[in-house]
């Protein structure tokens, strides 16, 4: 009873903290204050410690790793996002704005587990014999780590596309403005002088206002590639360990269960992304579109199949 009470306390504290941290990081996008960003990083560390305490507490009173149901997997996913956030903060002090991507990921998954799932789904139960395997724990932990990194990389690509659309819109508006000026100025010499003046003013304005955006696009592209590369490797390890576990539990390495089918689709999408980056040399918008598609595929694989109650991997509660 004490462990359950402690778990509930840690769950509410960690959720409150991650909510505040998310608001802080969103605030730094508007007001890039170093002290504000630093407080967000410290808040995330405290959140990580609270979530770690929650998972350890649940492990102690349940007698097994907290990876056996949808609630525990969402809490582990939130914990994984906070780990990724801390690693990124340590690796790149200049890119702390990445917390505006990782912090909401941790907050939303934590909030869904704590507030969105029914109470009966949050209770810990005994493991069925098929889940009492070291391969099972390795498979689930690797897959959840891969979800966290793939989702983070895909969100970075989505942010890249949003920013690029804004920059392209400004370029288009500038070109239209120049064309319109040319059409209404009949004097060619006057127009030539005014055009040069206008072009200089526009070039200066564009370079000064979009330098930060262009730098941000480059950083997003860089971190998206690195996160997806790591997530793809973890997903591959998780899928292979899952196949070994499936053979141990059910006598077959692959049975085309819906979860397995979507795992193959997910792997293929991100393999295409990495192929375009490594072999085709694509950067920026084209691979970001593929990664954005992968964001939806990951959620279908993880949540869609589970909640619809389909297949051996289901945690269904909607039907």
Secondary structure in CASP SS format (residue, H / E / C, confidence):
PFRMAT SS
TARGET T0000
AUTHOR 0000-0000-0000
METHOD secondary structure of the structure
MODEL  1
X C 1.00
X H 1.00
X H 1.00
X H 1.00
X H 1.00
X H 1.00
X H 1.00
X H 1.00
X H 1.00
X H 1.00
X H 1.00
X H 1.00
X H 1.00
X H 1.00
X H 1.00
X H 1.00
X H 1.00
X H 1.00
X H 1.00
X H 1.00
X H 1.00
X H 1.00
X H 1.00
X H 1.00
X H 1.00
X H 1.00
X H 1.00
X H 1.00
X H 1.00
X H 1.00
X C 1.00
X C 1.00
X C 1.00
X H 1.00
X H 1.00
X H 1.00
X H 1.00
X H 1.00
X H 1.00
X H 1.00
X H 1.00
X H 1.00
X H 1.00
X H 1.00
X H 1.00
X H 1.00
X H 1.00
X H 1.00
X H 1.00
X H 1.00
X H 1.00
X H 1.00
X H 1.00
X H 1.00
X H 1.00
X H 1.00
X H 1.00
X H 1.00
X H 1.00
X H 1.00
X H 1.00
X H 1.00
X C 1.00
X C 1.00
X C 1.00
X C 1.00
X C 1.00
X C 1.00
X C 1.00
X H 1.00
X H 1.00
X H 1.00
X H 1.00
X H 1.00
X H 1.00
X H 1.00
X H 1.00
X H 1.00
X H 1.00
X H 1.00
X H 1.00
X H 1.00
X H 1.00
X H 1.00
X H 1.00
X H 1.00
X H 1.00
X H 1.00
X H 1.00
X H 1.00
X H 1.00
X C 1.00
X H 1.00
X H 1.00
X H 1.00
X H 1.00
X H 1.00
X H 1.00
X H 1.00
X H 1.00
X H 1.00
X H 1.00
X H 1.00
X H 1.00
X H 1.00
X H 1.00
X H 1.00
X H 1.00
X H 1.00
X H 1.00
X H 1.00
X H 1.00
X H 1.00
X H 1.00
X H 1.00
X H 1.00
X C 1.00
X C 1.00
X H 1.00
X H 1.00
X H 1.00
X H 1.00
X C 1.00
X C 1.00
X C 1.00
X C 1.00
X C 1.00
X C 1.00
X H 1.00
X H 1.00
X H 1.00
X C 1.00
X C 1.00
X H 1.00
X H 1.00
X H 1.00
X H 1.00
X H 1.00
X H 1.00
X H 1.00
X H 1.00
X H 1.00
X H 1.00
X H 1.00
X H 1.00
X H 1.00
X H 1.00
X H 1.00
X H 1.00
X H 1.00
X H 1.00
X H 1.00
X H 1.00
X H 1.00
X H 1.00
X H 1.00
X H 1.00
X H 1.00
X H 1.00
X H 1.00
X H 1.00
X H 1.00
X H 1.00
X H 1.00
X H 1.00
X H 1.00
X H 1.00
X H 1.00
X H 1.00
X H 1.00
X H 1.00
X H 1.00
X H 1.00
X H 1.00
X H 1.00
X H 1.00
X H 1.00
X H 1.00
X H 1.00
X H 1.00
X H 1.00
X H 1.00
X H 1.00
X H 1.00
X C 1.00
X C 1.00
X C 1.00
X H 1.00
X H 1.00
X H 1.00
X H 1.00
X H 1.00
X H 1.00
X H 1.00
X H 1.00
X H 1.00
X H 1.00
X H 1.00
X H 1.00
X H 1.00
X H 1.00
X H 1.00
X H 1.00
X H 1.00
X H 1.00
X H 1.00
X H 1.00
X H 1.00
X H 1.00
X H 1.00
X H 1.00
X H 1.00
X H 1.00
X H 1.00
X H 1.00
X H 1.00
X H 1.00
X H 1.00
X H 1.00
X H 1.00
X H 1.00
X H 1.00
X H 1.00
X H 1.00
X H 1.00
X H 1.00
X H 1.00
X H 1.00
X H 1.00
X H 1.00
X H 1.00
X H 1.00
X H 1.00
X H 1.00
X H 1.00
X H 1.00
X H 1.00
X H 1.00
X H 1.00
X H 1.00
X H 1.00
X H 1.00
X H 1.00
X H 1.00
X H 1.00
X H 1.00
X H 1.00
X H 1.00
X H 1.00
X H 1.00
X C 1.00
X C 1.00
X C 1.00
X C 1.00
X C 1.00
X C 1.00
X C 1.00
X H 1.00
X H 1.00
X H 1.00
X H 1.00
X H 1.00
X H 1.00
X H 1.00
X H 1.00
X H 1.00
X H 1.00
X H 1.00
X H 1.00
X H 1.00
X H 1.00
X H 1.00
X H 1.00
X H 1.00
X H 1.00
X H 1.00
X H 1.00
X H 1.00
X C 1.00
X C 1.00
X C 1.00
X C 1.00
X C 1.00
X C 1.00
X H 1.00
X H 1.00
X H 1.00
X H 1.00
X H 1.00
X H 1.00
X H 1.00
X H 1.00
X H 1.00
X H 1.00
X H 1.00
X H 1.00
X H 1.00
X H 1.00
X H 1.00
X H 1.00
X H 1.00
X H 1.00
X H 1.00
X H 1.00
X H 1.00
X H 1.00
X H 1.00
X C 1.00
X C 1.00
X C 1.00
X C 1.00
X C 1.00
X C 1.00
X C 1.00
X C 1.00
X C 1.00
X C 1.00
X C 1.00
X C 1.00
END
